[in-house]
Amino acid sequence: MALTEAVAAVALWGCLAVIAYVYVGYPITLRLWPARHPRPTGMPALPTVTVVIAAFNECAHIAATVRNKLAQDYPETLLNVVVVSDGSTDGTDDAVREIADARVELLRQEPRQGKTMALNRALERCAAEIIVFSDANSTYAADTVRQLVRAFEAAEVGYVTGQLEYLERGETAVGSGSGFYMRYENWLRVLESRVGSVVGVNGGVDAVRRHLYTPMRADHLPDFILPLRVVAQGARVLYVPKAMSSEYSLDAPTDEFRMRVRVSLRALHALSEMRELLSPRHGLFAFQLLVHKWLRYLIALPLAGAFLSNALLVQHPGYAGLMGLQVLCYTLAAVGWASGGRLRWKPVFVPFYFCLINVAAAVAFVRFLAGERMVLWAPRKGA
């Protein structure tokens, strides 16, 4: 084998090893790591809870979302809801006012400043011991708040995230792909909670101890930067699968792609800002952050490396078969995109969604390197 082919072979197997470790080796490592169980200290009484909802033009959903939180299996005297309308123009404010419940407070943020500043504004008014964050279109199971709160019986726990289930309006590859992806992520969260802290949360079904909340900049991604700050303060971030929430997935591939670019871009800035957590003194969590986040967001690089190096070796029978598998995977992904995300056949929607989220992450990385930041976006429509 010529020198060029030898280098290509090393590059190919190196790239494949990185990809395999990120998606398969990492969970195996977590499973083999010794468990670190929270030590419940007990609470003298149920804590006070405020559910905070940031909303922009959510008239169609906000009333049902607020009523869903008011109906939680939790003492009425200990739970209230704060809605921050972020410059809404569609009647969102009126929909909240019509609920006419003393436990609901409406705040108006004008001009529009984005979700993160809306949360900061709400937290200025919140004195509850536990703050729960809900999306404006999230539906909680009846005991979700109680399940979130129960995790705080361990004094070392500072932030908790629940399980998000994506519902589909129609049968689409985007809905099936996002559901498949979320099940994988939730499995990782179970493993991460077992050994320490999770490195990614769901956002629409989260809770934090009020005293651990710190105001954020407008461009911060709240459900990423805040858990990292909690870990930096020495507390744990846990996943509670019994705290259930559901919301509808996006249908159109273009909407899902824009949303993934937006989330990835803001997450990359958060990772960069909190790079101190990569220090060896943070032990296992630094390793988790490196593999689960940094390598995952940059996985397009070894994917491209594997394809290009494999192309240099295609004249060899064994490598030709591997090249054929790669071409087949990307062809199926292209078919899924060309169909407008309507093909729900698993051999199509899995590679389709895998490529969608990784191309989105690659685009976000380029924008990150260019210094681009994002504050405002249309709800459920991405950037």
N, C-alpha and C positions, 0 to 999 in steps of 0.2 A: 504494500500500500504506500503510495507517495506521501511525502511530508504533508502536503495540503490536505489529503484525505485523512491522515492521522490526526491532524489538528481538528478537522471537521468532526471526526468521530468522538474525540474528547469533548468538544463543545456540545455535540448532540447529547451524549450521555450525561454531561454535567447539567444541561438545561432540563432534561427529563427528570433527573434526580431532584432538582429544585422543585419542579412542578409536582412531582409525586410526594415530596415531603410536605409541601404546603397543604395539600388536600387530603393526604392519607397518613403520612408520617406524623404530622402534628397531633391529630387526635389520638393516635396510638401512644405517643409520648405522654400526653395528658392522662390517658387511661392507666398508664404504668406508674405515674407519679403518685407518691403517698398522699392520701386524702387529708384535707385540713377542715375539720368539721367546726361550724360555728358553735360557740358555747352560750346557750341561752342563759341570760341573767334574770329574765323576767321583768315585766313592767308593772308598777303599782296599779296602773289603770290604763284603759285604752287611751292612746294619745289623741289630741285634736288633729284634724286633717283638713287641709284646703286643697281642693282640686282646681288646678289652674288650666285654662283653655285659651290659647291665642287663636283668633279667628280673623280671616280676611275674606269677605264676601262668601260666607257660609250659611246664608239664609235657609237653604234647603235642608241643612243637617243640624244646625246648632241647637234648636229647641229640643229635638229628640236626644241629642248628646247630653245636654244639661239635665234633662229629666232622667236619663239613664243613670247619671251620677247621683242625683238626689234620691233615687230609689235603691241605692246600695244597701246591703245588709250591714249597716253600721249605725250606731246611735245618732239620731238626727241632731242632737245638741252638740255633737262633736265633729260634725262635717258641714262644710260650706263650699260653695263654688264661686270662683272669680273668673269672669270672661273678659278678656281684653280684645276689643274690636279695633283692629289695626287699620284704621281709615276705611272701613267697609262702606260701600255705596249701594248695596243691594237689599237693605232692610234687615241685615243681621242684628243690628241694635234693637230694633222694634221686636224682633222675634224673641230676643232674650227678655226684654221688658214685659212681654205678654205672659211670661211664666208666673210673674207675680208671687214669688216666694222670697221670704225674708232672708233665706240662706243663700240667695244668689246676688252677686254684686257685678255690675257691668261697669267697666272702665273703657273710656274712649281714648285711643292713641291717635293724635292728629298733629302733623301730617303722618302718613304711613311711614313706619320705620323698620318694619320686619318683625318676625317672630321673636327673635332673641331679645330685642328691646322691649317687646310686649311682656315677656316673662320677667325681665328686670323690673318693669313698672308694677307688675302684679305683686312681686315679692316684697316690694317696698311697703305694701299694705298687709302682708300676711304675717300673723303671729303664731300660726299653728305649729305644732311640733313636727309634723310630717307634711311635706308638700307632694302632691300627686300631679303629674303632668299627663294631660290627655290631649289627643288630637281632636280637632273640631268635628271629625266624622267617625270617631271611635265608639264602639259599643262594648261596654264591659259586661262580663258575667256578673250575676247578682252579688257574689262574694269576693270580687276582685280586689276592692280596697282593703277588705279584711285580710286577704291573703298577702297583699303587699305589706301591710302594717305588721303582720305576724313575724316577718323576717327580721324586723328591727328589735325583736326581743333579745337578740345577740348584740351586745354593746359595740362590737367591732364592725358591725354592718352600718355603712353610711348611705348606701344607694342600692335600690332594688329595681329590677326590670322584670316585666311579666312576659307572657307568651302572646304574640300577635298572630292571628289567623287571617289570611287573605281570602276574601270571598270574591266570587266572579259574577259580574253582571251577565256575561255571556261566556261561551266556551271558547277561550282564546289561548294561544301559546304563551302570551305574556302572563296571563293569570296562572296557568299551570306551571310555568317556569319560575315565577316569583314564589309560588307556594312550595315548590320543590326546593328552591334555594333557601327559603325561610326554615324549612324543616331541618336542613343541613346545619344552618347557623344555630338553631335552637339546640341541636345535638351538641354542637361545640360549646354552647353556653352552659349546658349541664356539666360537661367535663371541666370547663374552666371554673365554675362555681365550686366544684368538688375539691379543687386544689388551691384556690385563692380567689381571684377576682375575674369577672368577665371583662373583655376589652371592647365590647360593642353592645349597645342596648337598643331596644325597640323604639324608644322615643314617645310613642303614644300611650304607653302603659308603664310609667316609671314613677319612682318615689325617692325623695331625698330628705335627710334630716335638715330642718330649716337652718340650723346653725352652720351647716357645711356648705350652704349655697353662697357663692360669690358672684357679684355682678359680672356680666360678660359684655364683650364688644358686639356691635351690631353684626359683624361678619362671622362671629363664632357660630359653630354648629352646636346647639345646646345639648343634644343627646349624645354628643361625643366629648366635647371639652369638659362638661361638668362631671361626668364619671371619672375622667382622668384626673381632674382636680381633687376629687374625693379620695382617690388612691394616693395622690401626692400628699394628702393630709394624714395618711396612715390608716384609713378605713377601707373596708372591703365593699366590692360591688357584686351583688349576687343576682342570679336568675331564678325566678320563682315560676315554674311552669303552670302552677295551679291558678295563677293570677291571669285570667284569660281576657283577651280583647279581640275584637274583630273589626275589620274595615274592608271596603271594596278595593280590589287591585285596579291598576290601570289596564286599559284594554289595548291601546294603540302602541306599537313598538316605538314610534317616535317620541311619545310622551314618556314612556318608561326610560328611554335612552337619555332624554334631557334631565329627568329626575336623577338618574344614576350619575350623570356628569356633575350635576349640582352637589349632590351629597358627597361624592368622591372628592371634589375640589375643596369643599369646606373641611372635610375630614383630613385631607393632606395638610392644610394650613394648621389644623389643630394638632396633628402629630408633630409637625415642625416646631410649633410653639411649645409643646410639652415634651420635647426631645430629652429633657433631663430624666424622664422615666426610662430611657434606654440605658441608663447607667447601671453597671453591674451591681450596685448597692441595692437596686430594686429587684434583684434576683430573678425568680421565675417570671414575674410580671413583665420585666424588660424583654425576656425571651418571647413571651406571648405577643407583646406589642410588635416585636420585629417580624415574627412569622405570620401572625393572624392579620396584621394590618399592613405594615410596610411591604412585605413580600407579596401579599395578596394584591395590593393596589398596583404593584409593579410587575405582576405576573405576565403581562403582555410581552415583556422583554425576553424572558426565557422561552415563551411560546413562539415568538418570532425567531429566536435563535435556534430552536429545535427544528423549525421548518426550513430555514435557510441552510443550516449545516446538513440536514438530511438531504436536501436537494443536491448537494455536492457529492453524495454517496449513493445516489439512486441507481447507479449502474451495478451495484452489488445486490444480489438477490434478497438477502435478509433486510437490507436497508430499503430496498424497493417496496417491500411489503409494509414497512413502517411508514414510508412516505404515502403509500396508498391509503392507510388508515387516517393520516392527517388530512389528506385531500378530501376523503369521504366526510370527515367531521365538518370541515369548513364548507363543503358543498351542501350538506344537510342544513347547516346554519344559514347559508345563503337562500336556500329554498324556504326556510322558515321566515326569513325577512321578506322575500319576494311575495310570499302569500299574505303579507300584511298581518302576520301573527295569528292566522286563523287555523293553522295545522296543529292539532293537539296530540298527534302521534308522538310518543315518547322519544323514539330515535331522532325526531326532528326538533321538538321543543327543548330538549335538554341541551344539545350543542348550540341551538339558536340562542337560548338565554345565556348560556355560558359565554358565548362570544359577545353578546350584547353588553353584559356587565363589564367584561374585560376591555372591550374597545372603549366603552364609556370611561373606565378608569384611566386608560391610556390618554384619552383626550383631556381628561381632568389634570393628569400629570403635566402635560404640555402647558396647559393654562396656568398651573401652579408655578412652573418654572418661569413663566412670563410675568408672574406677580399678580395675576388676575384674582380678584376677590368678588364674592357675591353676597348680597344682603337681602334683596327682594326677589320674589318669584310668584308666579300664579299658582294657587292651590291645586295640587294633583295634576299639574301640567308641566312640571319641571321648570327649566330655565326659560 
